[in-house]
């Protein structure tokens, strides 16, 4: 059988929650507002597959560029890669 080349390939280790904490995200994630220029940590929430960035951006720090619909556009890295990310996969402002 050929090896999968999917979006979440080779991510079983760090896209897995601890035993006993397997529930969805808390509702306060959706109430938090970010302004353009805020620095945020991209941390993929494994229980929500929709709107997640690629696994290579897990743990990276980015800057909010704009709000687009329910999600945010985040600029990551030196090359300025723009990612469209839902708030489930963003952790609070980093100073």
OpenMM code with the backbone's topology and positions (N, CA, C; nanometers):
from openmm import Vec3, app, unit

residues = "UNK UNK UNK UNK UNK UNK UNK UNK UNK UNK UNK UNK UNK UNK UNK UNK UNK UNK UNK UNK UNK UNK UNK UNK UNK UNK UNK UNK UNK UNK UNK UNK UNK UNK UNK UNK UNK UNK UNK UNK UNK UNK UNK UNK UNK UNK UNK UNK UNK UNK UNK UNK UNK UNK UNK UNK UNK UNK UNK UNK UNK UNK UNK UNK UNK UNK UNK UNK UNK UNK UNK UNK UNK UNK UNK UNK UNK UNK UNK UNK UNK UNK UNK UNK UNK UNK UNK UNK UNK UNK UNK UNK UNK UNK UNK".split()
positions = [
    Vec3(0.0841, -0.1177, 0.0000),
    Vec3(0.0000, 0.0000, 0.0000),
    Vec3(0.0886, 0.1240, 0.0000),
    Vec3(0.0624, 0.2227, -0.0875),
    Vec3(0.1480, 0.3416, -0.0935),
    Vec3(0.1303, 0.4297, 0.0301),
    Vec3(0.2346, 0.5052, 0.0603),
    Vec3(0.2300, 0.5922, 0.1767),
    Vec3(0.1434, 0.7143, 0.1484),
    Vec3(0.0687, 0.7562, 0.2498),
    Vec3(-0.0183, 0.8721, 0.2351),
    Vec3(0.0647, 0.9992, 0.2215),
    Vec3(0.0131, 1.0942, 0.1451),
    Vec3(0.0792, 1.2245, 0.1313),
    Vec3(-0.0177, 1.3354, 0.1695),
    Vec3(-0.0998, 1.3080, 0.2703),
    Vec3(-0.2051, 1.4002, 0.3114),
    Vec3(-0.1538, 1.5191, 0.3912),
    Vec3(-0.2476, 1.6081, 0.4237),
    Vec3(-0.2171, 1.7340, 0.4923),
    Vec3(-0.1684, 1.7107, 0.6343),
    Vec3(-0.2184, 1.6082, 0.7014),
    Vec3(-0.1812, 1.5812, 0.8406),
    Vec3(-0.0857, 1.4632, 0.8523),
    Vec3(-0.0122, 1.4351, 0.7493),
    Vec3(0.0798, 1.3224, 0.7448),
    Vec3(0.1923, 1.3384, 0.8474),
    Vec3(0.2297, 1.2300, 0.9134),
    Vec3(0.3378, 1.2257, 1.0131),
    Vec3(0.3138, 1.3218, 1.1298),
    Vec3(0.1904, 1.3380, 1.1698),
    Vec3(0.1613, 1.4321, 1.2776),
    Vec3(0.0937, 1.3638, 1.3957),
    Vec3(0.0991, 1.2328, 1.4019),
    Vec3(0.0292, 1.1615, 1.5080),
    Vec3(0.0816, 1.2005, 1.6453),
    Vec3(0.2092, 1.2274, 1.6592),
    Vec3(0.2674, 1.2562, 1.7893),
    Vec3(0.2229, 1.3881, 1.8488),
    Vec3(0.2310, 1.4970, 1.7736),
    Vec3(0.2028, 1.6257, 1.8345),
    Vec3(0.0656, 1.6809, 1.7993),
    Vec3(-0.0133, 1.6057, 1.7240),
    Vec3(-0.1528, 1.6432, 1.7053),
    Vec3(-0.2417, 1.5461, 1.7825),
    Vec3(-0.1958, 1.5099, 1.9011),
    Vec3(-0.2704, 1.4186, 1.9872),
    Vec3(-0.2821, 1.4833, 2.1241),
    Vec3(-0.4001, 1.4774, 2.1814),
    Vec3(-0.4212, 1.5361, 2.3134),
    Vec3(-0.3848, 1.4356, 2.4222),
    Vec3(-0.3608, 1.4866, 2.5409),
    Vec3(-0.3322, 1.4006, 2.6546),
    Vec3(-0.4574, 1.3221, 2.6926),
    Vec3(-0.4382, 1.2052, 2.7474),
    Vec3(-0.5503, 1.1223, 2.7893),
    Vec3(-0.6266, 1.1943, 2.9010),
    Vec3(-0.7563, 1.2007, 2.8880),
    Vec3(-0.8391, 1.2682, 2.9869),
    Vec3(-0.8725, 1.4111, 2.9501),
    Vec3(-0.8047, 1.4689, 2.8520),
    Vec3(-0.8327, 1.6067, 2.8116),
    Vec3(-0.8917, 1.6115, 2.6722),
    Vec3(-0.9578, 1.5050, 2.6330),
    Vec3(-1.0080, 1.4971, 2.4961),
    Vec3(-1.1469, 1.5580, 2.4852),
    Vec3(-1.1496, 1.6854, 2.4799),
    Vec3(-1.2742, 1.7568, 2.4566),
    Vec3(-1.2429, 1.8692, 2.3589),
    Vec3(-1.3444, 1.9356, 2.3133),
    Vec3(-1.3247, 2.0438, 2.2178),
    Vec3(-1.2652, 2.1667, 2.2842),
    Vec3(-1.2434, 2.2706, 2.2073),
    Vec3(-1.1862, 2.3933, 2.2633),
    Vec3(-1.2855, 2.4642, 2.3545),
    Vec3(-1.2339, 2.5433, 2.4473),
    Vec3(-1.3218, 2.6157, 2.5382),
    Vec3(-1.3868, 2.7329, 2.4647),
    Vec3(-1.5075, 2.7711, 2.5039),
    Vec3(-1.5815, 2.8749, 2.4317),
    Vec3(-1.5179, 3.0125, 2.4355),
    Vec3(-1.4311, 3.0400, 2.5337),
    Vec3(-1.3721, 3.1741, 2.5402),
    Vec3(-1.2746, 3.2018, 2.4261),
    Vec3(-1.2332, 3.0995, 2.3532),
    Vec3(-1.1458, 3.1199, 2.2368),
    Vec3(-1.2166, 3.2048, 2.1325),
    Vec3(-1.3461, 3.1834, 2.1168),
    Vec3(-1.4206, 3.2545, 2.0132),
    Vec3(-1.4563, 3.3966, 2.0537),
    Vec3(-1.4455, 3.4299, 2.1812),
    Vec3(-1.4785, 3.5641, 2.2284),
    Vec3(-1.3581, 3.6571, 2.2269),
    Vec3(-1.2386, 3.6017, 2.2175),
    Vec3(-1.1164, 3.6820, 2.2193),
    Vec3(-1.0971, 3.7517, 2.0852),
    Vec3(-1.0665, 3.8787, 2.0884),
    Vec3(-1.0432, 3.9567, 1.9655),
    Vec3(-0.8957, 3.9931, 1.9561),
    Vec3(-0.8420, 3.9825, 1.8369),
    Vec3(-0.7038, 4.0219, 1.8109),
    Vec3(-0.7046, 4.1405, 1.7162),
    Vec3(-0.6105, 4.2316, 1.7375),
    Vec3(-0.5991, 4.3491, 1.6518),
    Vec3(-0.4814, 4.3308, 1.5563),
    Vec3(-0.4850, 4.3960, 1.4416),
    Vec3(-0.3684, 4.3884, 1.3522),
    Vec3(-0.2434, 4.4388, 1.4239),
    Vec3(-0.1358, 4.3640, 1.4109),
    Vec3(-0.0107, 4.3969, 1.4783),
    Vec3(0.0152, 4.3119, 1.6009),
    Vec3(-0.0869, 4.2426, 1.6536),
    Vec3(-0.0679, 4.1542, 1.7696),
    Vec3(0.0169, 4.0343, 1.7290),
    Vec3(0.1082, 3.9938, 1.8182),
    Vec3(0.1892, 3.8748, 1.7936),
    Vec3(0.1240, 3.7578, 1.8652),
    Vec3(0.1066, 3.6474, 1.7926),
    Vec3(0.0363, 3.5314, 1.8471),
    Vec3(0.1173, 3.4047, 1.8213),
    Vec3(0.0870, 3.3027, 1.8997),
    Vec3(0.1481, 3.1713, 1.8850),
    Vec3(0.0508, 3.0824, 1.8095),
    Vec3(0.0996, 3.0141, 1.7076),
    Vec3(0.0171, 2.9206, 1.6328),
    Vec3(0.0333, 2.7838, 1.6965),
    Vec3(-0.0750, 2.7356, 1.7565),
    Vec3(-0.0760, 2.6049, 1.8218),
    Vec3(-0.1987, 2.5304, 1.7713),
    Vec3(-0.1779, 2.4268, 1.6931),
    Vec3(-0.2882, 2.3567, 1.6291),
    Vec3(-0.3708, 2.2823, 1.7339),
    Vec3(-0.5007, 2.3027, 1.7293),
    Vec3(-0.5949, 2.2326, 1.8164),
    Vec3(-0.6379, 2.1052, 1.7444),
    Vec3(-0.5987, 1.9876, 1.7925),
    Vec3(-0.6253, 1.8642, 1.7194),
    Vec3(-0.7725, 1.8263, 1.7086),
    Vec3(-0.8571, 1.8756, 1.8001),
    Vec3(-0.9975, 1.8380, 1.7946),
    Vec3(-1.0756, 1.9153, 1.6889),
    Vec3(-1.0139, 2.0191, 1.6296),
    Vec3(-1.0788, 2.0971, 1.5248),
    Vec3(-0.9909, 2.0893, 1.4004),
    Vec3(-1.0422, 2.0233, 1.2957),
    Vec3(-0.9619, 2.0074, 1.1757),
    Vec3(-0.9777, 2.1250, 1.0799),
    Vec3(-1.0923, 2.1894, 1.0842),
    Vec3(-1.1199, 2.2976, 0.9910),
    Vec3(-1.0388, 2.4224, 1.0269),
    Vec3(-0.9832, 2.4884, 0.9280),
    Vec3(-0.9138, 2.6149, 0.9495),
    Vec3(-0.7789, 2.6026, 1.0151),
    Vec3(-0.7185, 2.4841, 1.0145),
    Vec3(-0.5880, 2.4700, 1.0780),
    Vec3(-0.4776, 2.4927, 0.9756),
    Vec3(-0.3673, 2.5525, 1.0176),
    Vec3(-0.2538, 2.5696, 0.9269),
    Vec3(-0.1793, 2.4380, 0.9085),
    Vec3(-0.0832, 2.4355, 0.8196),
    Vec3(-0.0019, 2.3162, 0.7988),
    Vec3(0.0788, 2.2879, 0.9244),
    Vec3(0.1120, 2.1612, 0.9449),
    Vec3(0.1808, 2.1224, 1.0684),
    Vec3(0.3186, 2.1836, 1.0824),
    Vec3(0.3793, 2.2310, 0.9739),
    Vec3(0.5123, 2.2937, 0.9854),
    Vec3(0.5078, 2.4270, 1.0591),
    Vec3(0.3889, 2.4869, 1.0721),
    Vec3(0.3758, 2.6154, 1.1404),
    Vec3(0.3357, 2.6003, 1.2866),
    Vec3(0.3192, 2.4771, 1.3349),
    Vec3(0.2837, 2.4529, 1.4750),
    Vec3(0.3975, 2.5000, 1.5649),
    Vec3(0.3669, 2.5891, 1.6590),
    Vec3(0.4677, 2.6408, 1.7513),
    Vec3(0.5374, 2.7664, 1.7037),
    Vec3(0.5031, 2.8172, 1.5878),
    Vec3(0.5656, 2.9388, 1.5351),
    Vec3(0.4917, 3.0619, 1.5862),
    Vec3(0.5632, 3.1732, 1.5907),
    Vec3(0.5043, 3.3002, 1.6316),
    Vec3(0.4810, 3.3833, 1.5070),
    Vec3(0.3616, 3.4411, 1.4985),
    Vec3(0.3259, 3.5220, 1.3835),
    Vec3(0.2613, 3.6523, 1.4259),
    Vec3(0.2303, 3.7340, 1.3264),
    Vec3(0.1703, 3.8643, 1.3511),
    Vec3(0.0361, 3.8709, 1.2789),
    Vec3(-0.0663, 3.9186, 1.3485),
    Vec3(-0.1982, 3.9325, 1.2888),
    Vec3(-0.1939, 4.0450, 1.1858),
    Vec3(-0.2406, 4.0156, 1.0650),
    Vec3(-0.2448, 4.1160, 0.9586),
    Vec3(-0.3847, 4.1751, 0.9481),
    Vec3(-0.4859, 4.0877, 0.9453),
    Vec3(-0.6237, 4.1342, 0.9354),
    Vec3(-0.7189, 4.0256, 0.9815),
    Vec3(-0.8428, 4.0682, 1.0051),
    Vec3(-0.9490, 3.9718, 1.0357),
    Vec3(-1.0244, 3.9473, 0.9063),
    Vec3(-1.0503, 3.8199, 0.8767),
    Vec3(-1.1198, 3.7836, 0.7535),
    Vec3(-1.2279, 3.6822, 0.7886),
    Vec3(-1.3522, 3.7267, 0.7915),
    Vec3(-1.4626, 3.6403, 0.8308),
    Vec3(-1.4499, 3.6019, 0.9773),
    Vec3(-1.4559, 3.4720, 1.0075),
    Vec3(-1.4378, 3.4254, 1.1454),
    Vec3(-1.2919, 3.4114, 1.1815),
    Vec3(-1.2048, 3.4032, 1.0802),
    Vec3(-1.0635, 3.3760, 1.1049),
    Vec3(-0.9762, 3.4996, 1.0936),
    Vec3(-0.8449, 3.4739, 1.1009),
    Vec3(-0.7452, 3.5808, 1.0945),
    Vec3(-0.6403, 3.5452, 0.9908),
    Vec3(-0.5811, 3.6492, 0.9337),
    Vec3(-0.4668, 3.6310, 0.8453),
    Vec3(-0.3431, 3.6589, 0.9293),
    Vec3(-0.2532, 3.5603, 0.9356),
    Vec3(-0.1334, 3.5688, 1.0196),
    Vec3(-0.0105, 3.5628, 0.9310),
    Vec3(0.0826, 3.6573, 0.9524),
    Vec3(0.2087, 3.6592, 0.8785),
    Vec3(0.3139, 3.5883, 0.9623),
    Vec3(0.3784, 3.4872, 0.9033),
    Vec3(0.4726, 3.4029, 0.9776),
    Vec3(0.6087, 3.4049, 0.9093),
    Vec3(0.7132, 3.4150, 0.9899),
    Vec3(0.8492, 3.3944, 0.9419),
    Vec3(0.9104, 3.5126, 0.8689),
    Vec3(1.0352, 3.4918, 0.8290),
    Vec3(1.1125, 3.5949, 0.7604),
    Vec3(1.0556, 3.6252, 0.6222),
    Vec3(1.0095, 3.5204, 0.5527),
    Vec3(0.9593, 3.5401, 0.4166),
    Vec3(0.8206, 3.6034, 0.4153),
    Vec3(0.7547, 3.6126, 0.5308),
    Vec3(0.6248, 3.6768, 0.5399),
    Vec3(0.5126, 3.5940, 0.4820),
    Vec3(0.5135, 3.4639, 0.5073),
    Vec3(0.4087, 3.3748, 0.4591),
    Vec3(0.2767, 3.4110, 0.5258),
    Vec3(0.1702, 3.4264, 0.4475),
    Vec3(0.0399, 3.4609, 0.5005),
    Vec3(-0.0447, 3.3354, 0.5161),
    Vec3(-0.0946, 3.3135, 0.6376),
    Vec3(-0.1779, 3.1971, 0.6668),
    Vec3(-0.3163, 3.2443, 0.7070),
    Vec3(-0.4174, 3.1728, 0.6640),
    Vec3(-0.5541, 3.1989, 0.7068),
    Vec3(-0.5870, 3.0964, 0.8144),
    Vec3(-0.6066, 3.1437, 0.9375),
    Vec3(-0.6180, 3.0553, 1.0531),
    Vec3(-0.7429, 3.0910, 1.1330),
    Vec3(-0.8168, 2.9883, 1.1763),
    Vec3(-0.9291, 3.0115, 1.2661),
    Vec3(-0.8777, 3.0335, 1.4087),
    Vec3(-0.9553, 3.1014, 1.4929),
    Vec3(-0.9067, 3.1321, 1.6285),
    Vec3(-0.8842, 3.0099, 1.7166),
    Vec3(-0.9340, 2.8920, 1.6769),
    Vec3(-0.9076, 2.7701, 1.7540),
    Vec3(-0.7586, 2.7394, 1.7599),
    Vec3(-0.6851, 2.7770, 1.6588),
    Vec3(-0.5451, 2.7393, 1.6441),
    Vec3(-0.4493, 2.8526, 1.6791),
    Vec3(-0.5016, 2.9558, 1.7456),
    Vec3(-0.4187, 3.0710, 1.7865),
    Vec3(-0.4212, 3.0785, 1.9374),
    Vec3(-0.3042, 3.0958, 1.9974),
    Vec3(-0.2946, 3.1157, 2.1421),
    Vec3(-0.2595, 3.2625, 2.1663),
    Vec3(-0.2995, 3.3135, 2.2821),
    Vec3(-0.2899, 3.4526, 2.3226),
    Vec3(-0.1717, 3.5323, 2.2730),
    Vec3(-0.1817, 3.6613, 2.2893),
    Vec3(-0.0819, 3.7546, 2.2394),
    Vec3(0.0535, 3.7312, 2.3070),
    Vec3(0.1583, 3.7330, 2.2282),
    Vec3(0.2952, 3.7158, 2.2760),
    Vec3(0.3621, 3.8524, 2.2726),
    Vec3(0.4384, 3.8844, 2.3767),
    Vec3(0.5029, 4.0160, 2.3803),
    Vec3(0.6420, 4.0113, 2.3281),
] * unit.nanometer
topology = app.Topology()
chain = topology.addChain("A")
for resn in residues:
    res = topology.addResidue(resn, chain)
    for name in ("N", "CA", "C"):
        topology.addAtom(name, app.Element.getBySymbol(name[0]), res)
